[in-house]
Amino acid sequence: MIKTTRSIIAIFFMINFALASDVVQAYINYRNNLLIEQPQDFDSDKAIKSMLIHPKQRAKFLGKAVWDRPTLENAKEYTTSEGHFKIHYTTTGYNAVDSIITNIYNIPDWVYETGKTAERAYRILVDTLKFQPPPSDNNIDGGKIDIFIKNWGGSYYGMTYPEDEVISTSRRYDWTSYMVIDNDYVESGYFAQGFDALHVTVAHEFFHMIQLGYNWWVSNGLPGVSSYNGDRYFLEWCSVWFEERAYPKVNDYYNYLYDYFYYPSYSMWSNQYWYALEIFLRFILDRYGEELLVKIWDKIKYKYAFQAFEEVMSDENEVELSHVWNEFCRSCYYTGQRFDENLALSSDAKDFPLLEFPYENDFVLIDEVILTTNAKPFATIPFRVTFEKNQFIGIRKPKEINDSFIGSYIFDLFFSNDITSGLSFSNDLFIGEARIRDTLVIFLTNTSIDSSYDFNLTVSEFPDTLQIPTKFIALYPNPLRIDAKSDFHFDIQLGEILDCLTFYIFDLQGRRILKKKFTAEYLNLGITSLKISFNEIQRLNLSSSVYFMVIKAGSKRVIKKFTIIK
């Protein structure tokens, strides 16, 4: 069997290898389904990460293969002092743990650290974040949460096995489970090694055990190969996120980032991204709070993960998931040598790979280029445009506007600060003056969850800047929630070079609340992105209401209405 480097919620159950032909065929069936969405240049010998098969789908893939709890030679047990976990291990034979003992409980350090790690995961997920604990396994092996230690030989990090369907709830897809981890994590197949690998694996697998008590649906209501395994993509996002949450210095998730950064144009739930998009979930939770994840899982008891995700984002935070997905993809531009601490996903993004632009999406602008895409459901397509001469550039509105698409761009200015903004497809948009070492990056997102669509967008030279109007492009967030503690951004299109721009806020009675000037160093011909800091807004002590933003730019005056919510 081809070696796997990661099997996080591998639900392949304990296969009876006496049925070798069934096992091999099950593996082939699973692998063929898993690789359907992989890129054409994907290495077919590359080890897959897991053998996750939903219990309701097992006959389809496993045939007559059978499963059972591990049997260890001269098995021993250790129950953690907090009492939540029972660790099953052996000190003899192929599956033996190292005999080194330095703890007061007189058990091998590997076993003690396993229990310590499991209890830490329990405290964070159950006691702190308030997830419900895993379902009881009906007193098998004493009624504790069971962890088995065996020698995976570099083939798997760990597995979580759903065992029995829970019948104490009205839901049909809750499962009891047990966990199996490696006895040392020293083989070359492991990205993290030793105790580091132990820590992130136990954390990861324990979150899977919790998830199986909420619902693991057979389907997921989404198109694509992942639908045969339910919401597995979201289960994996969450468990990889929790690795980093519990042990932020290990960074084992780095091993999966290439799956997104090298192939960024798949549907959000693609099996290509099952492990890579921990960074998307973290992007959201860092912004909106970890309690959001608990609310999503509460909804997963009765809804597919994607539906639950969309509803919580909309109901709790008044934002569309598609817009956050587009913004995330845009932020992924700032990694590696392009890292910018003010625009990147996180501080460790400086160590992430660079976002790859497909050859057909990489252009040099002479006079005009047409960006053409067929985007999969809920996929974001990146384009890059560079320049051979200094010129004024803009984006022409499409002849036929497809309402399923949203977009944003980065104007990466070599000699100045970058400009980022959303795209409106209803009007032509003047971007500004591009110089030879500048880059324009555009991200187009198909917001449909069930259909692929074509879209065309034209980037062209704008010969006459005097015809460019001064106007608002975007104002965000709107409404502005004071408790979110975010800066207030506004993007304005300037049709003339200015020495100064004045910004005002008025209330409904016409009283001036704020006046602020921006000097020429902050202003660009074309799209200019400005902001009012959260601290400035907070000092105004504004009540919840509607306000007016007024910008005086040379002889032009533009007005935009916005709302503040406390």
PyMOL commands that set and color helices and strands:
alter all, ss='L'
color gray80, all
select helices_A, chain A and resi 20-34+55-62+109-128+140-142+194-211+225-229+232-246+252-256+258-261+271-273+278-288+291-300+305-317+321-331+336-338+347-351+359-361+465-467+482-484+520-522+534-540
alter helices_A, ss='H'
color red, helices_A
select strands_A, chain A and resi 76-79+85-89+145-150+158-165+175-182+362-365+368-375+380-387+391-396+405-412+419-423+429-434+439-446+453-461+471-476+480-481+488-494+500-506+512-519+526-532+545-553+556-565
alter strands_A, ss='S'
color yellow, strands_A
deselect
rebuild
show_as cartoon
